[in-house]
Amino acid sequence: GYSRLTLRDTRSRWGSCTADGGLMYSWRLILAPPAVLRYVAAHEVAHLQEMNHSAAFWAVVERLYGQYEPPRSWLRENGAGLHRYRFGE
Ligand SMILES: [Zn+2]
């Protein structure tokens, strides 16, 4: 399970997660279509397995969500990226 689930008003990202398994989502996702919400959830859960954006990571996203390009494009076109990771800091 998740060690944390935090909601924040982050202007620069829609969601993020931490190396210890905490998940964070922006409340702004309330404004997003349901498919985008599902995509963000799948994206973050996939990061619990793959803490990067490698091909292996995207394979997990596809397994969890399916065709992720439409919601990914929506997020790109509607503001901030999903998140930024700072691994190893
Ligand atoms: Zn990511």
PDB file of the backbone (N, CA, C, O) and the ligand in Angstrom, with CONECT records:
HET     ZN  A 101       1
ATOM      1  N   GLY A   1       0.833  -1.213   0.000  1.00  0.00           N
ATOM      2  CA  GLY A   1       0.000   0.000   0.000  1.00  0.00           C
ATOM      3  C   GLY A   1       0.856   1.245   0.000  1.00  0.00           C
ATOM      4  O   GLY A   1       2.084   1.182  -0.048  1.00  0.00           O
ATOM      5  N   TYR A   2       0.181   2.376   0.055  1.00  0.00           N
ATOM      6  CA  TYR A   2       0.895   3.645   0.029  1.00  0.00           C
ATOM      7  C   TYR A   2       1.240   4.053   1.451  1.00  0.00           C
ATOM      8  O   TYR A   2       0.458   3.852   2.380  1.00  0.00           O
ATOM      9  N   SER A   3       2.397   4.618   1.598  1.00  0.00           N
ATOM     10  CA  SER A   3       2.740   5.090   2.927  1.00  0.00           C
ATOM     11  C   SER A   3       2.111   6.468   3.181  1.00  0.00           C
ATOM     12  O   SER A   3       1.845   6.837   4.325  1.00  0.00           O
ATOM     13  N   ARG A   4       1.884   7.204   2.121  1.00  0.00           N
ATOM     14  CA  ARG A   4       1.260   8.515   2.276  1.00  0.00           C
ATOM     15  C   ARG A   4       0.433   8.828   1.037  1.00  0.00           C
ATOM     16  O   ARG A   4       0.751   8.371  -0.061  1.00  0.00           O
ATOM     17  N   LEU A   5      -0.607   9.595   1.214  1.00  0.00           N
ATOM     18  CA  LEU A   5      -1.333  10.173   0.088  1.00  0.00           C
ATOM     19  C   LEU A   5      -1.636  11.607   0.473  1.00  0.00           C
ATOM     20  O   LEU A   5      -2.400  11.865   1.403  1.00  0.00           O
ATOM     21  N   THR A   6      -1.041  12.525  -0.239  1.00  0.00           N
ATOM     22  CA  THR A   6      -1.122  13.929   0.130  1.00  0.00           C
ATOM     23  C   THR A   6      -1.728  14.718  -1.020  1.00  0.00           C
ATOM     24  O   THR A   6      -1.381  14.494  -2.179  1.00  0.00           O
ATOM     25  N   LEU A   7      -2.626  15.633  -0.709  1.00  0.00           N
ATOM     26  CA  LEU A   7      -3.150  16.553  -1.716  1.00  0.00           C
ATOM     27  C   LEU A   7      -2.538  17.921  -1.499  1.00  0.00           C
ATOM     28  O   LEU A   7      -2.501  18.427  -0.377  1.00  0.00           O
ATOM     29  N   ARG A   8      -2.068  18.503  -2.554  1.00  0.00           N
ATOM     30  CA  ARG A   8      -1.454  19.811  -2.447  1.00  0.00           C
ATOM     31  C   ARG A   8      -1.841  20.654  -3.642  1.00  0.00           C
ATOM     32  O   ARG A   8      -2.170  20.132  -4.707  1.00  0.00           O
ATOM     33  N   ASP A   9      -1.798  21.959  -3.456  1.00  0.00           N
ATOM     34  CA  ASP A   9      -1.986  22.856  -4.591  1.00  0.00           C
ATOM     35  C   ASP A   9      -0.620  23.154  -5.195  1.00  0.00           C
ATOM     36  O   ASP A   9       0.004  24.170  -4.890  1.00  0.00           O
ATOM     37  N   THR A  10      -0.184  22.271  -6.034  1.00  0.00           N
ATOM     38  CA  THR A  10       1.101  22.481  -6.682  1.00  0.00           C
ATOM     39  C   THR A  10       0.860  23.097  -8.039  1.00  0.00           C
ATOM     40  O   THR A  10       0.067  22.579  -8.825  1.00  0.00           O
ATOM     41  N   ARG A  11       1.515  24.170  -8.317  1.00  0.00           N
ATOM     42  CA  ARG A  11       1.307  24.857  -9.577  1.00  0.00           C
ATOM     43  C   ARG A  11       2.104  24.220 -10.695  1.00  0.00           C
ATOM     44  O   ARG A  11       1.739  24.345 -11.864  1.00  0.00           O
ATOM     45  N   SER A  12       3.166  23.550 -10.363  1.00  0.00           N
ATOM     46  CA  SER A  12       4.090  23.108 -11.402  1.00  0.00           C
ATOM     47  C   SER A  12       3.884  21.656 -11.798  1.00  0.00           C
ATOM     48  O   SER A  12       4.492  21.202 -12.767  1.00  0.00           O
ATOM     49  N   ARG A  13       3.058  20.921 -11.092  1.00  0.00           N
ATOM     50  CA  ARG A  13       2.906  19.516 -11.443  1.00  0.00           C
ATOM     51  C   ARG A  13       1.564  18.989 -10.980  1.00  0.00           C
ATOM     52  O   ARG A  13       0.921  19.539 -10.086  1.00  0.00           O
ATOM     53  N   TRP A  14       1.165  17.902 -11.620  1.00  0.00           N
ATOM     54  CA  TRP A  14      -0.138  17.299 -11.306  1.00  0.00           C
ATOM     55  C   TRP A  14      -0.010  16.249 -10.223  1.00  0.00           C
ATOM     56  O   TRP A  14      -0.950  16.011  -9.465  1.00  0.00           O
ATOM     57  N   GLY A  15       1.119  15.640 -10.153  1.00  0.00           N
ATOM     58  CA  GLY A  15       1.290  14.608  -9.141  1.00  0.00           C
ATOM     59  C   GLY A  15       2.743  14.217  -9.056  1.00  0.00           C
ATOM     60  O   GLY A  15       3.533  14.492  -9.959  1.00  0.00           O
ATOM     61  N   SER A  16       3.080  13.581  -7.978  1.00  0.00           N
ATOM     62  CA  SER A  16       4.447  13.102  -7.840  1.00  0.00           C
ATOM     63  C   SER A  16       4.454  11.990  -6.802  1.00  0.00           C
ATOM     64  O   SER A  16       3.479  11.777  -6.082  1.00  0.00           O
ATOM     65  N   CYS A  17       5.545  11.309  -6.748  1.00  0.00           N
ATOM     66  CA  CYS A  17       5.678  10.349  -5.673  1.00  0.00           C
ATOM     67  C   CYS A  17       7.119  10.333  -5.210  1.00  0.00           C
ATOM     68  O   CYS A  17       8.019  10.835  -5.882  1.00  0.00           O
ATOM     69  N   THR A  18       7.307   9.756  -4.071  1.00  0.00           N
ATOM     70  CA  THR A  18       8.621   9.801  -3.451  1.00  0.00           C
ATOM     71  C   THR A  18       9.196   8.397  -3.387  1.00  0.00           C
ATOM     72  O   THR A  18       8.479   7.408  -3.538  1.00  0.00           O
ATOM     73  N   ALA A  19      10.463   8.327  -3.167  1.00  0.00           N
ATOM     74  CA  ALA A  19      11.152   7.037  -3.186  1.00  0.00           C
ATOM     75  C   ALA A  19      10.611   6.092  -2.119  1.00  0.00           C
ATOM     76  O   ALA A  19      10.725   4.875  -2.263  1.00  0.00           O
ATOM     77  N   ASP A  20      10.027   6.628  -1.058  1.00  0.00           N
ATOM     78  CA  ASP A  20       9.501   5.763  -0.003  1.00  0.00           C
ATOM     79  C   ASP A  20       8.041   5.379  -0.252  1.00  0.00           C
ATOM     80  O   ASP A  20       7.393   4.809   0.626  1.00  0.00           O
ATOM     81  N   GLY A  21       7.522   5.689  -1.442  1.00  0.00           N
ATOM     82  CA  GLY A  21       6.189   5.221  -1.794  1.00  0.00           C
ATOM     83  C   GLY A  21       5.058   6.182  -1.492  1.00  0.00           C
ATOM     84  O   GLY A  21       3.892   5.814  -1.632  1.00  0.00           O
ATOM     85  N   GLY A  22       5.364   7.396  -1.083  1.00  0.00           N
ATOM     86  CA  GLY A  22       4.314   8.387  -0.871  1.00  0.00           C
ATOM     87  C   GLY A  22       3.813   8.918  -2.201  1.00  0.00           C
ATOM     88  O   GLY A  22       4.599   9.102  -3.130  1.00  0.00           O
ATOM     89  N   LEU A  23       2.513   9.167  -2.304  1.00  0.00           N
ATOM     90  CA  LEU A  23       1.935   9.710  -3.528  1.00  0.00           C
ATOM     91  C   LEU A  23       1.361  11.081  -3.240  1.00  0.00           C
ATOM     92  O   LEU A  23       0.810  11.316  -2.165  1.00  0.00           O
ATOM     93  N   MET A  24       1.489  11.979  -4.188  1.00  0.00           N
ATOM     94  CA  MET A  24       0.942  13.319  -4.033  1.00  0.00           C
ATOM     95  C   MET A  24       0.233  13.696  -5.316  1.00  0.00           C
ATOM     96  O   MET A  24       0.765  13.494  -6.408  1.00  0.00           O
ATOM     97  N   TYR A  25      -0.976  14.248  -5.189  1.00  0.00           N
ATOM     98  CA  TYR A  25      -1.714  14.726  -6.346  1.00  0.00           C
ATOM     99  C   TYR A  25      -2.126  16.161  -6.118  1.00  0.00           C
ATOM    100  O   TYR A  25      -2.396  16.579  -4.992  1.00  0.00           O
ATOM    101  N   SER A  26      -2.169  16.899  -7.194  1.00  0.00           N
ATOM    102  CA  SER A  26      -2.683  18.263  -7.118  1.00  0.00           C
ATOM    103  C   SER A  26      -4.202  18.233  -7.088  1.00  0.00           C
ATOM    104  O   SER A  26      -4.815  17.443  -7.806  1.00  0.00           O
ATOM    105  N   TRP A  27      -4.830  19.091  -6.258  1.00  0.00           N
ATOM    106  CA  TRP A  27      -6.288  19.179  -6.253  1.00  0.00           C
ATOM    107  C   TRP A  27      -6.789  19.666  -7.604  1.00  0.00           C
ATOM    108  O   TRP A  27      -7.965  19.495  -7.926  1.00  0.00           O
ATOM    109  N   ARG A  28      -5.912  20.272  -8.397  1.00  0.00           N
ATOM    110  CA  ARG A  28      -6.320  20.744  -9.719  1.00  0.00           C
ATOM    111  C   ARG A  28      -6.759  19.612 -10.636  1.00  0.00           C
ATOM    112  O   ARG A  28      -7.429  19.845 -11.642  1.00  0.00           O
ATOM    113  N   LEU A  29      -6.389  18.408 -10.291  1.00  0.00           N
ATOM    114  CA  LEU A  29      -6.820  17.262 -11.095  1.00  0.00           C
ATOM    115  C   LEU A  29      -8.329  17.076 -11.057  1.00  0.00           C
ATOM    116  O   LEU A  29      -8.896  16.394 -11.910  1.00  0.00           O
ATOM    117  N   ILE A  30      -8.989  17.688 -10.055  1.00  0.00           N
ATOM    118  CA  ILE A  30     -10.449  17.658 -10.021  1.00  0.00           C
ATOM    119  C   ILE A  30     -11.012  18.246 -11.311  1.00  0.00           C
ATOM    120  O   ILE A  30     -12.101  17.883 -11.754  1.00  0.00           O
ATOM    121  N   LEU A  31     -10.254  19.153 -11.899  1.00  0.00           N
ATOM    122  CA  LEU A  31     -10.696  19.815 -13.119  1.00  0.00           C
ATOM    123  C   LEU A  31     -10.443  18.976 -14.367  1.00  0.00           C
ATOM    124  O   LEU A  31     -10.898  19.327 -15.455  1.00  0.00           O
ATOM    125  N   ALA A  32      -9.735  17.896 -14.217  1.00  0.00           N
ATOM    126  CA  ALA A  32      -9.344  17.091 -15.373  1.00  0.00           C
ATOM    127  C   ALA A  32     -10.413  16.044 -15.687  1.00  0.00           C
ATOM    128  O   ALA A  32     -11.170  15.645 -14.803  1.00  0.00           O
ATOM    129  N   PRO A  33     -10.476  15.602 -16.939  1.00  0.00           N
ATOM    130  CA  PRO A  33     -11.414  14.516 -17.287  1.00  0.00           C
ATOM    131  C   PRO A  33     -11.082  13.251 -16.501  1.00  0.00           C
ATOM    132  O   PRO A  33      -9.929  13.030 -16.130  1.00  0.00           O
ATOM    133  N   PRO A  34     -12.095  12.420 -16.248  1.00  0.00           N
ATOM    134  CA  PRO A  34     -11.871  11.175 -15.481  1.00  0.00           C
ATOM    135  C   PRO A  34     -10.763  10.307 -16.052  1.00  0.00           C
ATOM    136  O   PRO A  34     -10.009   9.694 -15.296  1.00  0.00           O
ATOM    137  N   ALA A  35     -10.652  10.243 -17.372  1.00  0.00           N
ATOM    138  CA  ALA A  35      -9.607   9.410 -17.972  1.00  0.00           C
ATOM    139  C   ALA A  35      -8.226   9.907 -17.564  1.00  0.00           C
ATOM    140  O   ALA A  35      -7.303   9.116 -17.370  1.00  0.00           O
ATOM    141  N   VAL A  36      -8.092  11.222 -17.436  1.00  0.00           N
ATOM    142  CA  VAL A  36      -6.804  11.793 -17.041  1.00  0.00           C
ATOM    143  C   VAL A  36      -6.504  11.448 -15.587  1.00  0.00           C
ATOM    144  O   VAL A  36      -5.362  11.155 -15.235  1.00  0.00           O
ATOM    145  N   LEU A  37      -7.536  11.484 -14.747  1.00  0.00           N
ATOM    146  CA  LEU A  37      -7.342  11.094 -13.344  1.00  0.00           C
ATOM    147  C   LEU A  37      -6.856   9.656 -13.249  1.00  0.00           C
ATOM    148  O   LEU A  37      -5.952   9.342 -12.475  1.00  0.00           O
ATOM    149  N   ARG A  38      -7.469   8.789 -14.046  1.00  0.00           N
ATOM    150  CA  ARG A  38      -7.059   7.381 -14.015  1.00  0.00           C
ATOM    151  C   ARG A  38      -5.625   7.230 -14.513  1.00  0.00           C
ATOM    152  O   ARG A  38      -4.848   6.432 -13.989  1.00  0.00           O
ATOM    153  N   TYR A  39      -5.295   8.006 -15.524  1.00  0.00           N
ATOM    154  CA  TYR A  39      -3.937   7.949 -16.059  1.00  0.00           C
ATOM    155  C   TYR A  39      -2.916   8.409 -15.016  1.00  0.00           C
ATOM    156  O   TYR A  39      -1.880   7.769 -14.837  1.00  0.00           O
ATOM    157  N   VAL A  40      -3.205   9.506 -14.336  1.00  0.00           N
ATOM    158  CA  VAL A  40      -2.268  10.018 -13.334  1.00  0.00           C
ATOM    159  C   VAL A  40      -2.079   8.992 -12.213  1.00  0.00           C
ATOM    160  O   VAL A  40      -0.964   8.769 -11.742  1.00  0.00           O
ATOM    161  N   ALA A  41      -3.180   8.377 -11.799  1.00  0.00           N
ATOM    162  CA  ALA A  41      -3.083   7.348 -10.758  1.00  0.00           C
ATOM    163  C   ALA A  41      -2.221   6.185 -11.233  1.00  0.00           C
ATOM    164  O   ALA A  41      -1.365   5.697 -10.495  1.00  0.00           O
ATOM    165  N   ALA A  42      -2.450   5.742 -12.469  1.00  0.00           N
ATOM    166  CA  ALA A  42      -1.668   4.629 -13.010  1.00  0.00           C
ATOM    167  C   ALA A  42      -0.195   5.012 -13.127  1.00  0.00           C
ATOM    168  O   ALA A  42       0.696   4.214 -12.838  1.00  0.00           O
ATOM    169  N   HIS A  43       0.040   6.252 -13.557  1.00  0.00           N
ATOM    170  CA  HIS A  43       1.411   6.741 -13.711  1.00  0.00           C
ATOM    171  C   HIS A  43       2.155   6.694 -12.381  1.00  0.00           C
ATOM    172  O   HIS A  43       3.294   6.232 -12.303  1.00  0.00           O
ATOM    173  N   GLU A  44       1.485   7.184 -11.336  1.00  0.00           N
ATOM    174  CA  GLU A  44       2.143   7.217 -10.026  1.00  0.00           C
ATOM    175  C   GLU A  44       2.340   5.817  -9.463  1.00  0.00           C
ATOM    176  O   GLU A  44       3.381   5.512  -8.881  1.00  0.00           O
ATOM    177  N   VAL A  45       1.339   4.976  -9.641  1.00  0.00           N
ATOM    178  CA  VAL A  45       1.475   3.609  -9.139  1.00  0.00           C
ATOM    179  C   VAL A  45       2.608   2.893  -9.881  1.00  0.00           C
ATOM    180  O   VAL A  45       3.354   2.116  -9.284  1.00  0.00           O
ATOM    181  N   ALA A  46       2.729   3.159 -11.176  1.00  0.00           N
ATOM    182  CA  ALA A  46       3.815   2.556 -11.957  1.00  0.00           C
ATOM    183  C   ALA A  46       5.175   2.980 -11.410  1.00  0.00           C
ATOM    184  O   ALA A  46       6.137   2.213 -11.455  1.00  0.00           O
ATOM    185  N   HIS A  47       5.246   4.197 -10.897  1.00  0.00           N
ATOM    186  CA  HIS A  47       6.511   4.667 -10.328  1.00  0.00           C
ATOM    187  C   HIS A  47       6.892   3.928  -9.053  1.00  0.00           C
ATOM    188  O   HIS A  47       8.056   3.936  -8.652  1.00  0.00           O
ATOM    189  N   LEU A  48       5.924   3.294  -8.420  1.00  0.00           N
ATOM    190  CA  LEU A  48       6.271   2.501  -7.242  1.00  0.00           C
ATOM    191  C   LEU A  48       7.088   1.282  -7.667  1.00  0.00           C
ATOM    192  O   LEU A  48       7.829   0.704  -6.872  1.00  0.00           O
ATOM    193  N   GLN A  49       6.938   0.905  -8.936  1.00  0.00           N
ATOM    194  CA  GLN A  49       7.732  -0.206  -9.461  1.00  0.00           C
ATOM    195  C   GLN A  49       8.977   0.280 -10.179  1.00  0.00           C
ATOM    196  O   GLN A  49      10.055  -0.297 -10.033  1.00  0.00           O
ATOM    197  N   GLU A  50       8.822   1.343 -10.954  1.00  0.00           N
ATOM    198  CA  GLU A  50       9.929   1.861 -11.769  1.00  0.00           C
ATOM    199  C   GLU A  50      10.090   3.340 -11.467  1.00  0.00           C
ATOM    200  O   GLU A  50       9.291   4.162 -11.916  1.00  0.00           O
ATOM    201  N   MET A  51      11.110   3.676 -10.715  1.00  0.00           N
ATOM    202  CA  MET A  51      11.313   5.067 -10.311  1.00  0.00           C
ATOM    203  C   MET A  51      12.069   5.834 -11.385  1.00  0.00           C
ATOM    204  O   MET A  51      13.139   6.387 -11.134  1.00  0.00           O
ATOM    205  N   ASN A  52      11.508   5.861 -12.562  1.00  0.00           N
ATOM    206  CA  ASN A  52      12.155   6.527 -13.690  1.00  0.00           C
ATOM    207  C   ASN A  52      11.116   6.606 -14.806  1.00  0.00           C
ATOM    208  O   ASN A  52       9.964   6.217 -14.616  1.00  0.00           O
ATOM    209  N   HIS A  53      11.521   7.103 -15.951  1.00  0.00           N
ATOM    210  CA  HIS A  53      10.621   7.122 -17.100  1.00  0.00           C
ATOM    211  C   HIS A  53      11.196   6.260 -18.223  1.00  0.00           C
ATOM    212  O   HIS A  53      11.184   6.653 -19.390  1.00  0.00           O
ATOM    213  N   SER A  54      11.685   5.114 -17.865  1.00  0.00           N
ATOM    214  CA  SER A  54      12.273   4.189 -18.831  1.00  0.00           C
ATOM    215  C   SER A  54      11.180   3.482 -19.635  1.00  0.00           C
ATOM    216  O   SER A  54       9.992   3.616 -19.340  1.00  0.00           O
ATOM    217  N   ALA A  55      11.593   2.739 -20.641  1.00  0.00           N
ATOM    218  CA  ALA A  55      10.647   1.929 -21.415  1.00  0.00           C
ATOM    219  C   ALA A  55       9.929   0.941 -20.508  1.00  0.00           C
ATOM    220  O   ALA A  55       8.745   0.667 -20.704  1.00  0.00           O
ATOM    221  N   ALA A  56      10.633   0.407 -19.521  1.00  0.00           N
ATOM    222  CA  ALA A  56      10.015  -0.531 -18.578  1.00  0.00           C
ATOM    223  C   ALA A  56       8.905   0.163 -17.793  1.00  0.00           C
ATOM    224  O   ALA A  56       7.850  -0.421 -17.543  1.00  0.00           O
ATOM    225  N   PHE A  57       9.154   1.422 -17.407  1.00  0.00           N
ATOM    226  CA  PHE A  57       8.132   2.193 -16.699  1.00  0.00           C
ATOM    227  C   PHE A  57       6.871   2.348 -17.551  1.00  0.00           C
ATOM    228  O   PHE A  57       5.762   2.099 -17.077  1.00  0.00           O
ATOM    229  N   TRP A  58       7.045   2.760 -18.809  1.00  0.00           N
ATOM    230  CA  TRP A  58       5.882   2.995 -19.673  1.00  0.00           C
ATOM    231  C   TRP A  58       5.133   1.702 -19.963  1.00  0.00           C
ATOM    232  O   TRP A  58       3.921   1.712 -20.179  1.00  0.00           O
ATOM    233  N   ALA A  59       5.859   0.594 -19.965  1.00  0.00           N
ATOM    234  CA  ALA A  59       5.191  -0.705 -20.140  1.00  0.00           C
ATOM    235  C   ALA A  59       4.263  -0.979 -18.956  1.00  0.00           C
ATOM    236  O   ALA A  59       3.172  -1.522 -19.132  1.00  0.00           O
ATOM    237  N   VAL A  60       4.696  -0.606 -17.757  1.00  0.00           N
ATOM    238  CA  VAL A  60       3.839  -0.777 -16.574  1.00  0.00           C
ATOM    239  C   VAL A  60       2.615   0.128 -16.679  1.00  0.00           C
ATOM    240  O   VAL A  60       1.497  -0.291 -16.378  1.00  0.00           O
ATOM    241  N   VAL A  61       2.833   1.375 -17.108  1.00  0.00           N
ATOM    242  CA  VAL A  61       1.696   2.300 -17.270  1.00  0.00           C
ATOM    243  C   VAL A  61       0.682   1.727 -18.251  1.00  0.00           C
ATOM    244  O   VAL A  61      -0.525   1.768 -18.010  1.00  0.00           O
ATOM    245  N   GLU A  62       1.185   1.193 -19.359  1.00  0.00           N
ATOM    246  CA  GLU A  62       0.277   0.661 -20.361  1.00  0.00           C
ATOM    247  C   GLU A  62      -0.500  -0.541 -19.819  1.00  0.00           C
ATOM    248  O   GLU A  62      -1.678  -0.722 -20.126  1.00  0.00           O
ATOM    249  N   ARG A  63       0.178  -1.357 -19.011  1.00  0.00           N
ATOM    250  CA  ARG A  63      -0.495  -2.513 -18.429  1.00  0.00           C
ATOM    251  C   ARG A  63      -1.599  -2.062 -17.467  1.00  0.00           C
ATOM    252  O   ARG A  63      -2.669  -2.668 -17.414  1.00  0.00           O
ATOM    253  N   LEU A  64      -1.330  -0.992 -16.706  1.00  0.00           N
ATOM    254  CA  LEU A  64      -2.291  -0.514 -15.712  1.00  0.00           C
ATOM    255  C   LEU A  64      -3.423   0.285 -16.351  1.00  0.00           C
ATOM    256  O   LEU A  64      -4.577   0.191 -15.933  1.00  0.00           O
ATOM    257  N   TYR A  65      -3.081   1.063 -17.358  1.00  0.00           N
ATOM    258  CA  TYR A  65      -4.047   2.020 -17.892  1.00  0.00           C
ATOM    259  C   TYR A  65      -4.503   1.703 -19.301  1.00  0.00           C
ATOM    260  O   TYR A  65      -5.683   1.852 -19.616  1.00  0.00           O
ATOM    261  N   GLY A  66      -3.593   1.269 -20.152  1.00  0.00           N
ATOM    262  CA  GLY A  66      -3.910   1.101 -21.567  1.00  0.00           C
ATOM    263  C   GLY A  66      -3.204   2.173 -22.377  1.00  0.00           C
ATOM    264  O   GLY A  66      -2.076   2.556 -22.068  1.00  0.00           O
ATOM    265  N   GLN A  67      -3.871   2.651 -23.412  1.00  0.00           N
ATOM    266  CA  GLN A  67      -3.262   3.656 -24.289  1.00  0.00           C
ATOM    267  C   GLN A  67      -3.161   4.988 -23.554  1.00  0.00           C
ATOM    268  O   GLN A  67      -4.161   5.678 -23.352  1.00  0.00           O
ATOM    269  N   TYR A  68      -1.953   5.334 -23.163  1.00  0.00           N
ATOM    270  CA  TYR A  68      -1.775   6.496 -22.287  1.00  0.00           C
ATOM    271  C   TYR A  68      -1.485   7.789 -23.031  1.00  0.00           C
ATOM    272  O   TYR A  68      -1.407   8.848 -22.408  1.00  0.00           O
ATOM    273  N   GLU A  69      -1.325   7.729 -24.350  1.00  0.00           N
ATOM    274  CA  GLU A  69      -0.937   8.951 -25.057  1.00  0.00           C
ATOM    275  C   GLU A  69      -2.010  10.057 -25.009  1.00  0.00           C
ATOM    276  O   GLU A  69      -1.658  11.224 -24.835  1.00  0.00           O
ATOM    277  N   PRO A  70      -3.316   9.724 -25.160  1.00  0.00           N
ATOM    278  CA  PRO A  70      -4.323  10.805 -25.089  1.00  0.00           C
ATOM    279  C   PRO A  70      -4.304  11.594 -23.763  1.00  0.00           C
ATOM    280  O   PRO A  70      -4.243  12.823 -23.797  1.00  0.00           O
ATOM    281  N   PRO A  71      -4.353  10.921 -22.599  1.00  0.00           N
ATOM    282  CA  PRO A  71      -4.312  11.718 -21.358  1.00  0.00           C
ATOM    283  C   PRO A  71      -2.966  12.418 -21.150  1.00  0.00           C
ATOM    284  O   PRO A  71      -2.893  13.490 -20.551  1.00  0.00           O
ATOM    285  N   ARG A  72      -1.907  11.787 -21.658  1.00  0.00           N
ATOM    286  CA  ARG A  72      -0.593  12.414 -21.542  1.00  0.00           C
ATOM    287  C   ARG A  72      -0.564  13.719 -22.336  1.00  0.00           C
ATOM    288  O   ARG A  72      -0.028  14.729 -21.878  1.00  0.00           O
ATOM    289  N   SER A  73      -1.143  13.678 -23.522  1.00  0.00           N
ATOM    290  CA  SER A  73      -1.223  14.891 -24.338  1.00  0.00           C
ATOM    291  C   SER A  73      -2.091  15.945 -23.660  1.00  0.00           C
ATOM    292  O   SER A  73      -1.780  17.136 -23.686  1.00  0.00           O
ATOM    293  N   TRP A  74      -3.186  15.487 -23.050  1.00  0.00           N
ATOM    294  CA  TRP A  74      -4.082  16.428 -22.369  1.00  0.00           C
ATOM    295  C   TRP A  74      -3.307  17.193 -21.287  1.00  0.00           C
ATOM    296  O   TRP A  74      -3.416  18.413 -21.171  1.00  0.00           O
ATOM    297  N   LEU A  75      -2.531  16.456 -20.508  1.00  0.00           N
ATOM    298  CA  LEU A  75      -1.771  17.101 -19.427  1.00  0.00           C
ATOM    299  C   LEU A  75      -0.753  18.083 -19.991  1.00  0.00           C
ATOM    300  O   LEU A  75      -0.555  19.168 -19.444  1.00  0.00           O
ATOM    301  N   ARG A  76      -0.109  17.695 -21.089  1.00  0.00           N
ATOM    302  CA  ARG A  76       0.872  18.591 -21.706  1.00  0.00           C
ATOM    303  C   ARG A  76       0.209  19.875 -22.178  1.00  0.00           C
ATOM    304  O   ARG A  76       0.772  20.962 -22.056  1.00  0.00           O
ATOM    305  N   GLU A  77      -1.013  19.730 -22.727  1.00  0.00           N
ATOM    306  CA  GLU A  77      -1.688  20.884 -23.322  1.00  0.00           C
ATOM    307  C   GLU A  77      -2.387  21.740 -22.282  1.00  0.00           C
ATOM    308  O   GLU A  77      -2.750  22.881 -22.567  1.00  0.00           O
ATOM    309  N   ASN A  78      -2.580  21.213 -21.087  1.00  0.00           N
ATOM    310  CA  ASN A  78      -3.353  21.926 -20.076  1.00  0.00           C
ATOM    311  C   ASN A  78      -2.511  22.337 -18.883  1.00  0.00           C
ATOM    312  O   ASN A  78      -2.993  22.379 -17.751  1.00  0.00           O
ATOM    313  N   GLY A  79      -1.287  22.629 -19.139  1.00  0.00           N
ATOM    314  CA  GLY A  79      -0.493  23.186 -18.059  1.00  0.00           C
ATOM    315  C   GLY A  79       0.733  22.370 -17.747  1.00  0.00           C
ATOM    316  O   GLY A  79       1.428  21.878 -18.635  1.00  0.00           O
ATOM    317  N   ALA A  80       0.972  22.243 -16.502  1.00  0.00           N
ATOM    318  CA  ALA A  80       2.222  21.672 -16.026  1.00  0.00           C
ATOM    319  C   ALA A  80       2.361  20.207 -16.403  1.00  0.00           C
ATOM    320  O   ALA A  80       1.378  19.534 -16.713  1.00  0.00           O
ATOM    321  N   GLY A  81       3.552  19.741 -16.372  1.00  0.00           N
ATOM    322  CA  GLY A  81       3.802  18.325 -16.575  1.00  0.00           C
ATOM    323  C   GLY A  81       3.327  17.525 -15.388  1.00  0.00           C
ATOM    324  O   GLY A  81       2.896  18.081 -14.378  1.00  0.00           O
ATOM    325  N   LEU A  82       3.407  16.233 -15.515  1.00  0.00           N
ATOM    326  CA  LEU A  82       2.912  15.390 -14.431  1.00  0.00           C
ATOM    327  C   LEU A  82       3.716  15.609 -13.164  1.00  0.00           C
ATOM    328  O   LEU A  82       3.145  15.775 -12.086  1.00  0.00           O
ATOM    329  N   HIS A  83       4.987  15.612 -13.279  1.00  0.00           N
ATOM    330  CA  HIS A  83       5.828  15.810 -12.107  1.00  0.00           C
ATOM    331  C   HIS A  83       7.282  15.884 -12.526  1.00  0.00           C
ATOM    332  O   HIS A  83       7.638  15.651 -13.681  1.00  0.00           O
ATOM    333  N   ARG A  84       8.070  16.201 -11.591  1.00  0.00           N
ATOM    334  CA  ARG A  84       9.503  16.122 -11.800  1.00  0.00           C
ATOM    335  C   ARG A  84      10.084  15.279 -10.681  1.00  0.00           C
ATOM    336  O   ARG A  84       9.747  15.447  -9.509  1.00  0.00           O
ATOM    337  N   TYR A  85      10.940  14.395 -11.060  1.00  0.00           N
ATOM    338  CA  TYR A  85      11.613  13.575 -10.051  1.00  0.00           C
ATOM    339  C   TYR A  85      12.997  14.085  -9.819  1.00  0.00           C
ATOM    340  O   TYR A  85      13.670  14.569 -10.729  1.00  0.00           O
ATOM    341  N   ARG A  86      13.401  13.973  -8.623  1.00  0.00           N
ATOM    342  CA  ARG A  86      14.791  14.289  -8.273  1.00  0.00           C
ATOM    343  C   ARG A  86      15.364  13.103  -7.515  1.00  0.00           C
ATOM    344  O   ARG A  86      15.556  13.135  -6.299  1.00  0.00           O
ATOM    345  N   PHE A  87      15.623  12.072  -8.275  1.00  0.00           N
ATOM    346  CA  PHE A  87      16.153  10.870  -7.635  1.00  0.00           C
ATOM    347  C   PHE A  87      17.580  11.132  -7.182  1.00  0.00           C
ATOM    348  O   PHE A  87      18.334  11.884  -7.799  1.00  0.00           O
ATOM    349  N   GLY A  88      17.906  10.497  -6.111  1.00  0.00           N
ATOM    350  CA  GLY A  88      19.281  10.557  -5.634  1.00  0.00           C
ATOM    351  C   GLY A  88      19.636  11.857  -4.941  1.00  0.00           C
ATOM    352  O   GLY A  88      20.809  12.112  -4.671  1.00  0.00           O
ATOM    353  N   GLU A  89      18.635  12.692  -4.644  1.00  0.00           N
ATOM    354  CA  GLU A  89      18.944  13.916  -3.917  1.00  0.00           C
ATOM    355  C   GLU A  89      18.512  13.781  -2.464  1.00  0.00           C
ATOM    356  O   GLU A  89      18.687  14.714  -1.679  1.00  0.00           O
TER     357      GLU A  89
HETATM  358 ZN    ZN A 101       6.470  10.036 -13.991  1.00  0.00          ZN2+
END
